[in-house]
Amino acid sequence: MIGPAYARPAVGEPLLTFETPDGRQLAFARWGDTDGFPILALHGTPGCRLERWPNDEVYKRLGVLLITHDRAGYGQSTRRPGRRIVDEVDDVAALADHLGLERFGVTGGSGGGAHSLACAARLPDRVVRASCVVGVAPFGDGGLDREAWLDGMDPENIKEFGWAEAGEATLMRELEAEYTQIAARVADNPSSVLDGFELSESDRAELERKERVQVIRESWAEHSARGVGGWADDDLAHIKPWGFEVGEITIPVLVRYGSTDVLVPPAHGEWLAANVPGCVVKVDGTAGHLGSDPEEEIGETARWLRDGEPPAGSS
């Protein structure tokens, strides 16, 4: 752990880095209350450390220190080819060590959800509580079979996972073309990031929020700044064994999902709700992948991770 001479990195500084024990660079940022309860937030697929609610006062009012990082291969973090879901545990532990954190909460959304569950399973002495928000279920043996895993998923996402099944070379080539097209579109209109997807009304409304427009613009300029390797590694990791079983989890976990989600369909949340031991479950009845009231949902997650207070309407 960190000794008394340690200088804490600044809150609100969008790019901080350190070297992991295996010699890679890990980029991170800190938001909110310097002395608040620490929450490590794991971004989705694709994503980066800039994915936070841009009104920092929300975190300060909650008494939360939000710590985001570029997962391996994203933004300014070194790629870790061939990584599994469970390998994120190494980076979370290294980041917590770097910041001198003994105990903390972990939350992951979308492609970060399974990574949050990995931390819940493998860091029970350090993670107080975890949350998995619109996260995917395991693919194949031990999880949902291929047909059930893809059922209800938008054709654009099904196409992407088809590239992953075809192998890394195909996936990298297709994602590079995809990133170029979407980045150009986002530069003109960030709310168009998911054009072509058959989204619910809830998600379409969320994409128009000015705060979300800001974060989309910032994050799409950054998450594949060094190439699409992190994005590809995520897709590949999600369709192979995760390297741990959700049945290993012994700490409290909140599983949250939306009933109109077409990016990660409700069947994934239902599977996690049935298989993560003792989890608290919140189903957002009209929300899709992006939720419906971001600041309220941030508050519910913070109160769960810090105090163990289940969200209203959970079971």
C-alpha positions in Angstrom: 0.0 0.0 0.0 0.9 3.7 -0.3 3.0 5.3 2.4 2.6 8.7 4.1 4.5 10.6 1.4 2.0 9.7 -1.2 0.6 12.7 -3.1 -3.0 12.2 -4.2 -3.8 12.9 -7.9 -6.1 15.8 -8.6 -9.9 15.3 -8.8 -11.2 16.5 -12.2 -7.8 15.8 -13.9 -9.0 13.9 -17.1 -5.7 12.0 -17.6 -3.6 10.4 -14.9 -1.4 7.4 -15.5 0.7 4.8 -13.7 2.5 1.6 -14.6 0.9 -1.7 -13.6 3.0 -4.5 -12.1 3.3 -6.2 -15.5 4.7 -3.1 -17.1 1.6 -1.7 -18.9 0.3 1.9 -18.7 -3.1 2.4 -17.1 -4.9 5.7 -17.5 -7.5 6.9 -15.0 -9.3 9.9 -13.8 -10.9 11.0 -10.5 -14.2 12.9 -10.1 -16.4 14.2 -7.3 -15.5 14.4 -3.6 -11.8 14.1 -2.8 -12.6 12.6 0.6 -15.7 10.7 -0.5 -16.5 7.0 -0.6 -14.4 5.5 -3.4 -16.3 3.9 -6.3 -14.4 2.4 -9.2 -16.6 2.6 -12.3 -15.9 0.3 -15.2 -16.9 1.6 -18.6 -18.8 -0.3 -21.4 -17.9 -1.6 -24.8 -16.5 0.6 -26.3 -15.7 3.2 -23.7 -13.0 5.1 -21.8 -12.3 6.9 -18.5 -14.2 10.0 -19.6 -17.6 8.2 -19.3 -19.0 9.8 -16.1 -21.8 12.2 -15.5 -20.3 15.6 -16.5 -22.0 17.5 -13.6 -19.4 16.9 -10.9 -21.7 18.3 -8.3 -23.8 15.2 -8.4 -20.9 13.1 -7.1 -19.9 15.8 -4.5 -23.4 16.0 -3.1 -23.4 12.2 -2.8 -20.1 12.2 -1.0 -18.6 10.0 -3.6 -15.1 9.8 -5.1 -15.7 8.3 -8.6 -12.6 6.7 -10.2 -12.8 5.8 -13.8 -10.1 4.2 -15.9 -9.4 3.1 -19.5 -9.7 -0.6 -19.4 -6.9 -2.4 -21.2 -6.5 -1.4 -24.8 -8.8 1.6 -24.5 -7.9 5.3 -24.5 -4.4 5.7 -23.1 -4.1 2.3 -21.5 -1.9 -0.4 -22.9 -3.6 -3.3 -24.6 -3.6 -6.8 -23.1 -4.3 -9.1 -26.1 -6.1 -12.3 -25.3 -7.4 -11.0 -22.0 -10.3 -12.7 -20.3 -13.1 -10.9 -18.3 -11.4 -12.0 -15.0 -8.1 -10.3 -16.0 -9.7 -6.9 -15.3 -9.4 -7.8 -11.6 -5.6 -7.3 -11.9 -6.0 -3.8 -13.1 -8.6 -2.8 -10.5 -6.4 -4.1 -7.8 -3.4 -2.3 -9.2 -5.3 0.9 -9.4 -6.7 0.6 -5.9 -3.1 -0.1 -4.7 -1.8 3.0 -6.6 -4.5 5.2 -4.9 -4.1 3.6 -1.5 -7.6 2.3 -1.3 -8.2 -0.6 1.1 -12.0 -0.9 0.6 -14.2 0.4 -2.2 -17.2 -0.2 -4.3 -17.2 -1.4 -7.9 -19.8 -0.7 -10.6 -19.8 -1.7 -14.2 -22.2 -0.9 -17.0 -22.9 -2.8 -20.2 -19.6 -4.3 -21.3 -18.2 -3.4 -17.9 -20.8 -5.3 -16.1 -19.2 -8.7 -16.3 -15.9 -7.1 -15.3 -17.5 -5.7 -12.2 -18.8 -9.2 -11.3 -15.2 -10.5 -11.7 -14.1 -8.0 -9.1 -16.9 -9.1 -6.8 -15.8 -12.7 -7.2 -12.1 -12.3 -6.8 -11.6 -9.3 -4.5 -14.1 -10.0 -1.7 -11.7 -8.6 1.0 -11.5 -5.2 -0.8 -14.8 -4.7 -2.7 -17.5 -3.7 -0.2 -20.4 -4.1 -2.7 -20.7 -4.3 -6.5 -23.3 -3.4 -9.1 -23.8 -4.8 -12.6 -25.9 -2.5 -14.8 -27.3 -3.8 -18.1 -24.4 -6.4 -18.2 -24.2 -9.4 -20.4 -24.6 -13.0 -19.2 -22.0 -15.7 -19.9 -22.1 -17.0 -23.5 -22.5 -20.8 -24.1 -21.6 -23.5 -21.5 -22.6 -22.4 -18.0 -24.6 -19.4 -19.3 -27.1 -18.6 -22.1 -26.8 -20.7 -25.3 -26.0 -18.8 -28.5 -29.7 -18.5 -29.6 -30.9 -17.3 -26.2 -27.9 -14.9 -25.8 -28.7 -13.2 -29.1 -32.5 -13.3 -28.8 -34.0 -9.8 -28.7 -30.6 -8.2 -29.6 -30.5 -5.5 -32.2 -29.2 -6.8 -35.6 -26.3 -4.3 -35.4 -25.0 -5.9 -32.2 -25.6 -9.4 -33.6 -23.5 -8.5 -36.6 -20.7 -7.3 -34.4 -20.6 -10.5 -32.4 -20.7 -12.4 -35.6 -17.4 -10.7 -36.5 -16.0 -11.8 -33.2 -17.0 -15.4 -33.9 -15.2 -15.1 -37.2 -12.0 -14.4 -35.4 -9.8 -11.5 -34.3 -8.5 -10.5 -37.8 -12.1 -10.1 -39.1 -13.2 -8.3 -36.0 -10.4 -5.8 -36.0 -10.9 -5.0 -39.7 -14.6 -4.5 -39.3 -14.3 -2.5 -36.1 -11.7 -0.1 -37.6 -14.2 0.7 -40.4 -17.1 1.0 -37.9 -15.1 3.3 -35.7 -14.1 5.6 -38.6 -17.8 5.9 -39.7 -19.2 6.5 -36.2 -16.5 8.9 -35.1 -17.2 11.1 -38.2 -20.9 11.0 -37.5 -20.5 11.8 -33.8 -18.2 14.7 -34.5 -21.2 16.3 -36.3 -24.0 15.0 -34.0 -23.2 13.0 -30.9 -26.8 11.8 -30.4 -26.4 9.9 -33.7 -23.9 7.5 -32.2 -26.4 4.6 -32.4 -28.1 5.5 -35.7 -29.2 2.3 -37.4 -30.1 0.6 -34.1 -33.8 -0.1 -33.4 -33.8 1.6 -30.0 -36.6 2.0 -27.5 -38.2 5.5 -27.1 -36.5 5.7 -23.7 -33.0 5.3 -25.2 -33.7 7.7 -28.0 -34.7 10.3 -25.5 -31.6 9.6 -23.4 -29.3 10.2 -26.4 -30.7 13.8 -26.6 -29.7 14.8 -23.1 -27.1 17.6 -23.2 -24.9 15.9 -20.6 -24.9 12.6 -22.6 -24.2 14.5 -25.8 -21.1 16.0 -24.1 -19.8 12.7 -22.8 -20.4 10.9 -26.2 -18.5 13.6 -28.0 -15.6 13.4 -25.5 -15.4 9.7 -25.2 -15.7 8.8 -28.9 -12.7 11.1 -29.6 -10.7 9.1 -27.0 -11.7 5.5 -26.5 -10.0 4.2 -29.7 -7.3 6.9 -29.8 -4.7 4.1 -30.1 -6.8 1.8 -32.2 -9.7 -0.6 -31.7 -7.7 -3.3 -29.8 -9.6 -2.8 -26.5 -12.9 -2.9 -28.2 -12.0 -6.1 -30.1 -10.6 -7.7 -26.9 -13.9 -7.0 -25.1 -16.0 -8.6 -27.8 -13.8 -11.7 -27.9 -13.7 -11.9 -24.1 -17.5 -11.8 -23.8 -18.0 -14.9 -26.1 -15.4 -17.1 -24.4 -15.2 -18.4 -20.8 -14.9 -15.5 -18.4 -12.2 -17.2 -16.2 -14.5 -17.2 -13.1 -18.0 -18.4 -12.1 -20.6 -16.0 -10.9 -21.4 -18.6 -8.3 -18.1 -17.7 -6.6 -19.5 -14.3 -5.5 -20.0 -13.9 -1.8 -20.3 -10.1 -1.4 -23.6 -8.2 -2.0 -24.3 -7.4 -5.7 -27.0 -5.2 -7.3 -28.1 -6.5 -10.7 -30.0 -3.8 -12.7 -31.4 -4.0 -16.2 -33.9 -2.4 -18.5 -37.0 -4.1 -19.9 -36.8 -2.4 -23.3 -33.0 -2.9 -23.9 -32.1 -4.1 -27.4 -28.3 -3.9 -26.9 -28.2 -6.3 -23.9 -31.7 -7.8 -23.9 -33.5 -8.5 -20.6 -32.8 -12.2 -20.8 -29.2 -11.4 -19.8 -30.3 -9.6 -16.7 -32.8 -12.3 -15.9 -30.0 -14.9 -16.1 -27.7 -12.9 -13.8 -30.6 -12.2 -11.4 -31.1 -16.0 -11.1 -27.5 -17.0 -10.9 -25.5 -14.3 -8.9 -25.9 -15.5 -5.3 -28.1 -13.4 -3.1 -28.2 -10.5 -5.5 -30.6 -7.5 -5.2 -32.4 -7.0 -8.5 -33.8 -3.8 -10.0 -35.7 -4.0 -13.3 -36.3 -0.6 -14.9 -39.8 -1.2 -16.4 -39.7 1.3 -19.3 -36.0 2.0 -19.6 -33.7 0.6 -22.3 -29.9 0.4 -22.2 -29.3 3.9 -21.0 -31.7 4.2 -18.1 -34.2 6.9 -17.8 -33.1 9.3 -14.9 -29.3 9.4 -14.8 -28.8 11.5 -11.7 -31.4 9.5 -9.7 -29.8 6.2 -10.9 -26.3 7.5 -10.0 -27.6 8.2 -6.5 -29.2 4.8 -6.1 -26.0 3.1 -7.2 -23.9 5.2 -4.8 -26.2 4.6 -1.8 -26.1 0.8 -2.6 -22.3 0.6 -2.9 -21.6 2.8 0.1 -24.4 2.0 2.5 -26.1 -1.2 1.2 -29.4 0.7 0.6 -31.3 -1.2 -2.2 -32.9 1.0 -4.9 -36.6 1.6 -4.5 -38.6 -1.1 -6.3 -35.8 -3.6 -6.2 -36.3 -7.2 -5.0 
